Amino acid sequence: MKKKRKIIVVTGGNGRFAQAFKSIKSKYKFIFPLKKKLDVTNNSKIVNYLKKIKPYAVLHLAGLSRPMSIHDSNIGKSINLNIIGTANVVTACEKLNVKIIYMSTSYVYDGKRGNYKETDPVLPWNNYAWSKLGGECSVHMYKNSLILRACVTQKPFVHERAFSNVNLNFIFHDEIVPIIVKLFNKKGIYNVGGKTQTVYQFAKKYNKKVKKKSSKGEFPLNPSINLSKIKKSLKDGI
């Protein structure tokens, strides 16, 4: 008899990140409910939907991300979706004993010295990162959880200029998905990203015409993350 695949409910199913999960071959079965069926701002809807589906886990991708400026111009929306919305998902998962896998960001680190480990102190440098850290707080309180601090960007690299003095760990959505799927049975916090390099070095590989620019305070110079924990897990076969 064919083994039944574990169900993963993916919030934010219409987002660019979720799209990358729709084409991957996996031992998990991914379900992408529309907002009218699973609204992260409505706790009772979340509970009712999860009761019906009975998933192994919720992969929480729903939220507000870009443009980054919206987290300054509309903090109410940022708080409602990224902090309160995440807390709603966590409380629903806790009630039904469903695991939550939360996609956070490497921007929760202050970006001054680089090579940040999961155990290092956090100090977000913009409102987007604060909203994601706010979501992390509720996830931390629930032990059946996995937090992924990712450094991910959309494909293709759309900007005409890229920082030549900023070191980080950009990776595209379609490249990070196979990696994080291998972590679904883990708990705790994992940094996830590509190799440490400047934004310009990363972008140049995909766009030979991209031009250099320098951050003069609008972006931290070294928000790079240490990937030794995830590399060890992958090497050990998870």
C-alpha positions as CSV (number, residue, x, y, z in Angstrom):
1,M,0.0,0.0,0.0
2,K,1.3,3.4,-0.9
3,K,2.2,5.5,2.1
4,K,0.0,8.5,2.6
5,R,1.8,11.8,2.3
6,K,1.7,14.3,5.2
7,I,-0.4,17.4,4.5
8,I,1.2,20.8,4.8
9,V,-1.2,23.8,4.7
10,V,0.5,26.8,3.1
11,T,-0.8,30.2,4.1
12,G,-0.3,33.0,1.6
13,G,-0.8,30.6,-1.3
14,N,-1.0,33.4,-3.9
15,G,2.4,34.9,-3.0
16,R,5.6,34.5,-4.9
17,F,7.1,32.3,-2.2
18,A,4.2,29.9,-2.1
19,Q,4.3,29.5,-5.9
20,A,7.7,27.8,-5.6
21,F,6.2,25.0,-3.5
22,K,3.5,24.3,-6.2
23,S,6.0,22.7,-8.6
24,I,8.3,20.8,-6.2
25,K,8.2,17.0,-5.9
26,S,8.0,16.1,-2.2
27,K,6.9,13.5,0.3
28,Y,4.5,16.1,1.6
29,K,1.2,17.1,0.1
30,F,0.9,20.9,-0.1
31,I,-2.5,22.6,0.1
32,F,-2.9,26.3,-0.7
33,P,-6.2,27.6,0.7
34,L,-7.5,31.0,-0.6
35,K,-8.0,33.8,1.9
36,K,-11.8,33.2,2.0
37,K,-11.1,29.7,3.5
38,L,-8.2,30.6,5.7
39,D,-7.9,34.2,6.7
40,V,-5.0,34.7,9.2
41,T,-6.8,37.7,10.7
42,N,-9.7,35.4,11.7
43,N,-8.8,32.9,14.4
44,S,-12.0,30.9,14.2
45,K,-11.7,30.5,10.5
46,I,-8.2,29.1,10.9
47,V,-9.3,26.7,13.6
48,N,-12.3,25.5,11.6
49,Y,-10.2,25.0,8.4
50,L,-7.4,23.1,10.2
51,K,-10.0,20.9,12.0
52,K,-11.3,19.9,8.5
53,I,-8.0,19.3,6.8
54,K,-6.1,17.8,9.8
55,P,-2.6,18.7,8.5
56,Y,0.8,17.7,9.8
57,A,1.9,21.3,9.8
58,V,1.1,24.8,8.7
59,L,3.7,26.5,6.6
60,H,3.1,30.2,7.4
61,L,4.0,32.4,4.5
62,A,1.1,34.8,4.6
63,G,1.9,38.4,5.5
64,L,3.0,41.7,4.3
65,S,6.5,42.1,2.8
66,R,7.1,44.5,-0.1
67,P,7.4,47.3,-0.7
68,M,9.4,47.7,2.5
69,S,8.1,51.3,2.8
70,I,4.6,50.1,3.6
71,H,5.7,49.0,7.0
72,D,6.5,52.6,7.7
73,S,3.5,54.2,6.0
74,N,0.9,51.7,7.2
75,I,2.1,50.2,10.5
76,G,-1.4,49.1,11.3
77,K,-1.6,46.8,8.3
78,S,1.9,45.5,9.1
79,I,1.0,44.7,12.7
80,N,-2.3,43.2,11.8
81,L,-1.0,40.8,9.2
82,N,2.6,40.0,10.4
83,I,2.2,40.1,14.1
84,I,-1.4,39.5,15.0
85,G,-2.0,37.2,12.0
86,T,0.9,35.0,13.0
87,A,-0.3,34.9,16.6
88,N,-3.7,33.8,15.3
89,V,-2.1,30.9,13.4
90,V,0.0,29.9,16.3
91,T,-2.9,29.8,18.8
92,A,-4.9,27.7,16.3
93,C,-2.1,25.3,15.8
94,E,-1.5,25.0,19.5
95,K,-5.2,24.3,20.1
96,L,-5.2,21.4,17.5
97,N,-1.6,20.2,18.2
98,V,-0.5,21.1,14.6
99,K,3.1,22.1,13.9
100,I,3.8,25.6,12.6
101,I,6.7,26.3,10.3
102,Y,7.3,30.1,10.2
103,M,9.1,31.9,7.5
104,S,11.0,34.8,9.2
105,T,13.8,36.9,7.9
106,S,17.6,37.3,8.5
107,Y,16.9,41.0,8.8
108,V,16.0,40.5,12.5
109,Y,19.8,40.8,13.1
110,D,21.2,44.3,13.4
111,G,23.4,43.9,10.3
112,K,26.6,45.5,11.8
113,R,29.1,42.7,12.1
114,G,27.8,39.8,10.1
115,N,28.1,36.0,10.4
116,Y,25.1,35.9,12.8
117,K,24.3,32.6,14.5
118,E,20.8,31.6,15.5
119,T,21.8,32.1,19.2
120,D,23.0,35.7,18.6
121,P,21.0,38.7,19.9
122,V,18.5,40.2,17.5
123,L,17.8,43.8,16.8
124,P,15.8,44.5,13.7
125,W,16.9,47.4,11.6
126,N,13.6,48.3,9.9
127,N,9.9,48.0,10.6
128,Y,9.5,45.0,8.3
129,A,12.0,43.0,10.4
130,W,10.3,44.2,13.6
131,S,7.0,42.9,12.3
132,K,8.6,39.5,11.5
133,L,10.3,39.4,14.9
134,G,6.9,40.2,16.4
135,G,5.5,37.1,14.7
136,E,8.5,35.1,15.9
137,C,7.6,35.9,19.5
138,S,4.3,34.0,19.4
139,V,5.9,31.1,17.5
140,H,8.7,30.8,20.2
141,M,6.0,30.3,22.8
142,Y,4.8,27.1,21.0
143,K,7.2,24.3,21.3
144,N,5.9,22.4,18.2
145,S,7.4,24.9,15.9
146,L,10.2,25.7,13.4
147,I,11.4,29.2,12.6
148,L,13.4,29.8,9.4
149,R,15.3,33.1,9.2
150,A,15.7,33.3,5.5
151,C,17.6,35.7,3.2
152,V,15.6,35.3,0.0
153,T,14.9,37.4,-3.0
154,Q,12.7,37.3,-6.0
155,K,13.8,35.9,-9.3
156,P,14.9,37.5,-11.6
157,F,16.9,40.2,-9.8
158,V,14.9,43.2,-10.9
159,H,17.0,46.2,-9.8
160,E,19.3,48.1,-12.1
161,R,21.8,48.7,-9.4
162,A,23.1,46.6,-6.5
163,F,25.0,47.3,-3.3
164,S,28.7,46.6,-3.7
165,N,29.4,47.3,0.0
166,V,26.6,45.1,1.6
167,N,27.3,41.5,2.5
168,L,24.4,39.1,2.8
169,N,23.2,35.6,1.8
170,F,20.6,36.1,-1.0
171,I,19.1,33.0,-2.6
172,F,16.1,32.7,-4.9
173,H,12.8,31.3,-3.9
174,D,13.0,28.3,-6.2
175,E,16.4,27.4,-4.8
176,I,15.6,27.7,-1.1
177,V,12.4,25.6,-1.2
178,P,14.1,22.2,-1.7
179,I,16.4,23.1,1.3
180,I,13.7,24.1,3.7
181,V,11.5,21.2,2.9
182,K,14.3,19.0,4.2
183,L,13.9,20.8,7.6
184,F,10.2,20.3,8.1
185,N,10.7,17.6,10.7
186,K,13.1,19.9,12.8
187,K,12.2,22.3,15.5
188,G,13.8,25.5,16.8
189,I,15.5,28.2,14.7
190,Y,17.5,27.9,11.5
191,N,19.3,30.5,9.4
192,V,18.7,29.7,5.7
193,G,20.3,31.4,2.6
194,G,23.0,31.3,0.0
195,K,26.7,31.9,0.3
196,T,27.9,35.2,1.8
197,Q,28.7,37.8,-0.8
198,T,27.9,41.3,-1.8
199,V,24.5,42.1,-3.4
200,Y,26.4,43.2,-6.5
201,Q,28.3,39.9,-6.7
202,F,25.0,38.0,-6.4
203,A,23.2,40.1,-9.0
204,K,26.1,40.2,-11.5
205,K,25.7,36.4,-12.1
206,Y,22.2,36.9,-13.4
207,N,22.4,40.4,-14.9
208,K,25.7,41.4,-16.5
209,K,24.4,44.9,-17.0
210,V,23.7,45.6,-13.3
211,K,25.6,48.6,-11.9
212,K,27.3,49.1,-8.6
213,K,26.0,51.4,-5.9
214,S,26.9,51.9,-2.2
215,S,24.7,51.9,0.8
216,K,25.1,55.1,2.8
217,G,23.0,54.1,5.7
218,E,19.8,53.0,4.1
219,F,20.8,49.4,4.3
220,P,23.1,47.8,6.9
221,L,26.5,46.8,5.6
222,N,26.8,43.3,7.0
223,P,23.6,41.4,7.8
224,S,25.2,38.1,6.6
225,I,24.2,35.0,8.5
226,N,26.1,31.9,9.7
227,L,24.9,28.7,8.0
228,S,26.8,26.1,9.9
229,K,23.8,24.8,11.8
230,I,21.8,24.1,8.6
231,K,24.8,22.7,6.8
232,K,25.4,20.2,9.6
233,S,21.8,19.1,9.5
234,L,21.9,18.6,5.8
235,K,25.2,16.8,6.0
236,D,23.8,14.5,8.7
237,G,20.8,13.8,6.5
238,I,18.5,15.8,8.8
